[in-house]
Amino acid sequence: MSRTATNPPPSPIATGLRGRCPACGEGHLFKGFLAVKPACEVCGQDFSAFDSADGPAFFVMSITGFVVVGMSLWMEITYEPPVWVHALVAGSLAIGLSLALVRPLKGLLAAVQFANKAAQGRFR
């Protein structure tokens, strides 16, 4: 799918969260759960420059921590459950949210890098 004046580039948010190619919006960005493909199978866009580094992990930890701590405080104030219930709920919620968020956030950061033409910093 080629871009023209009537066919603008796809939204980086939509393509990133869905794990699609940020250039065409059709091809897949990932070859596994988190491994990025070398290139798009539809348009041939090179993905080798995409490096989200620790960005997805930071956002996943921040969002998950906020939700888990909030849920634990609410549960303690409302129901006063035993410690094992807190551990079961917090552990399940932390693992589930982490697995659910890491791939979409990695795709989003890669798509935003592409949209902003981010590149490695260089000294002149």
Backbone hydrogen bonds, N-H to C=O, Kabsch-Sander energy under -0.5 kcal/mol:
donor,donor_aa,acceptor,acceptor_aa,energy
4,T,7,N,-0.9
15,T,11,S,-2.4
16,G,12,P,-2.2
17,L,13,I,-2.4
18,R,14,A,-1.4
19,G,15,T,-0.7
19,G,16,G,-0.8
20,R,15,T,-3.0
21,C,27,G,-2.6
25,G,21,C,-1.9
29,L,19,G,-2.6
30,F,19,G,-0.6
31,K,35,A,-2.8
32,G,35,A,-1.1
37,K,29,L,-2.5
40,C,45,Q,-2.0
44,G,40,C,-0.8
47,F,38,P,-2.5
48,S,38,P,-0.7
50,F,47,F,-1.5
55,G,52,S,-2.3
58,F,54,D,-2.3
59,F,55,G,-2.3
60,V,56,P,-2.7
61,M,57,A,-2.6
62,S,58,F,-2.4
63,I,59,F,-2.6
64,T,60,V,-2.8
65,G,61,M,-2.4
66,F,62,S,-2.0
67,V,63,I,-2.2
68,V,64,T,-3.0
69,V,65,G,-2.5
70,G,66,F,-2.1
71,M,67,V,-2.6
72,S,68,V,-2.5
73,L,69,V,-2.6
74,W,70,G,-2.4
75,M,71,M,-2.7
76,E,72,S,-2.4
77,I,73,L,-2.5
78,T,74,W,-2.6
79,Y,75,M,-2.8
80,E,75,M,-1.2
80,E,76,E,-0.6
85,V,82,P,-0.7
86,H,82,P,-1.5
87,A,83,V,-2.6
88,L,84,W,-2.3
89,V,85,V,-2.8
90,A,86,H,-3.0
91,G,87,A,-2.3
92,S,88,L,-2.1
93,L,89,V,-2.6
94,A,90,A,-2.6
95,I,91,G,-2.4
96,G,92,S,-2.6
97,L,93,L,-2.6
98,S,94,A,-2.0
99,L,95,I,-2.3
100,A,96,G,-2.1
101,L,97,L,-2.1
102,V,98,S,-1.9
103,R,99,L,-0.6
105,L,101,L,-2.1
106,K,102,V,-2.0
107,G,103,R,-2.5
108,L,104,P,-2.4
109,L,105,L,-2.3
110,A,106,K,-2.0
111,A,107,G,-2.4
112,V,108,L,-2.3
113,Q,109,L,-2.0
114,F,110,A,-2.1
115,A,111,A,-2.6
116,N,112,V,-2.1
117,K,114,F,-1.2
118,A,113,Q,-2.6
